[in-house]
């Protein structure tokens, strides 16, 4: 029903590797900084986690991990683990590709945040937070906002506010 379905994980993995090998050979971004910046702008459309045909999918959850994955690669680079960080870029590309593939084609309704949430403001931290991903995502966002022009902060925070609302 609009999702790429596989009988087993091995088949899915082989297909993913075959598809990403020729589609994304490092063409999206260069290095950990490019990956971090790219990851911040992938959240205009956020599909809430939901069941499709009786099976639960983590659409939004998988998508928010694009940010934390890119942030982890940036941190590895800053700590001097350049080789490991560079190897992780390829995994991030595959993660982005597969996350985009997994979105439902039917009944596709993107979540719209009711307001922008900003972890630089005290009110962000005074909210009830039931999911630890809220803190992890906030840390990643705060760490990477300095990579983009300040004029783009509102766009990024508006897009990622969807995750903070969905996990409240």
N, C-alpha and C positions, 0 to 999 in steps of 0.2 A: 504494500500500500504506500508506495512512494519512498520506502526505505530500501537501502541496499541490504539484503538479507543473505546470510551464509549458513550452511549446515554446521560448520564447525570453525573454531578459531584458526586452525591451520589454513583452511581455505581463505578465510578473511585476511590473514597475514600475508599470504603469498600474493593475493590480489592487490593488497595495499602496496606492497613493495614493488610489484610490477608497475602499478599505476603511478606511483610517486617517483620512480626512477627516471622516467622520461619526461614527466610533467614539471618537476620542481628540482632541477639540479642546482640549487643555490641561487635561483633567479630572483627570488623575492627580496632578499636583503643580504648585505655583506656584514658578517661578523656579529658579535653579541650586541653591539649598540644598535645596529640596524634591526636586529631581531626584536629588541626591546621596544623600539619605536613602532615597528610594524604591529607588534602585539597590542599596543594601546589603541589602535584604530580599527579593530576587528569586531566591534560590538554594537553597531547600529541596529542590527537585527538579533534579538535574543529570544529564542523560543524556550518557554518554561519547560522544565522536566515534566514528563507526562507519559501515560501509557498509550501505546498504539497497538491495536490488535491483541490486547491482553498482555503485552510485554512492556515493562517500564524502561524508559530511555532518559538518560541524564543529559539532555540537550544543553541547557544553560550551564550546568555544572561542568561539563566537559569544555565548554567554550571559555569559561572564566579561567580554567587552568592554562590556557594559552598565555595569559599574563604571568601567572606564577612560574610557569616553565621558563619563559623568556627572562624573567627576573632571576631565577636560579642560575641560568647560564651567565648572566651578567655578573652575579656575585662570584661564581667560580672563576671567571676571568679576573676580577678584581683581587681575588685571593691568590692568584698566580697559577691557577690550574688551566692554562690556556688550551692545552691539548684536549682535556676533558670537555671544556666549554665548547671548543670547535666541533667535537664529535656530536655534541648535543644539538647543534644547529640543525643537522639533518633530521634528527628525531622530532624537533619542533616543527619543521616543515611538514613532516608526515602527520603529526598531530593536527596541524591546522587543516591540511587537506582532508583527513578523515572526518574531522569535526564538521567541516562544511558538507561533506557527502552525507552525513548521517541525518541531516535535518529532514523533517517530513515534507512531502510535496503537497499533501492534501491537508485541509484544515490548519494551515500554517498561519498562526497568529503571533506576531511579535509582541513581546511584553513592552509596555510603555511605563516608565517610572513616573510616579506622581510628582516627584520633586527631585532636584539634584541634591545628593548627599556629598559632603566634603569632609574627608578625614583630617583636614587641617583646621576644622572648626570643632569647638568643644561640644556642640550639640550632637555631632556625629557619635561621640563616645558616650553620651548620656542616654542614647536609645537602648531599648532592650535588644540584645543580640543573643540568639539561641544557637547560632552556627559558628564554629571557630574559623570557618573560611572567611568570615567578615573581617577578622583581624589580619589574617594572612594576605587577603586581597588588598586591604588598606595599606599594609606594609609595602607590598610590591608596587602599588600605584605611587605611594609617596616617594619611594626610592627612585622611580623612573620618570616622574614628572619633570625633573630637571633636564631631561634629554630633549624636550620639545619646547617650543616657544610658549611663553606664558599665555599668549592669546588663544592657544589651543587647549588649555587646561579645562575650560568650561565644557567644551565638546567631549573631552575624554571623561570627565567626572559625570556628566549627564548620561553618557552611554553606560558606564560601569555601575551607576546608581541602581540600575535594574537588578543587578546581582544582589546588592545589599538589601533591596526591598524583597526580593524573592526568598531570601534566606532569613528574613526577620521572624 
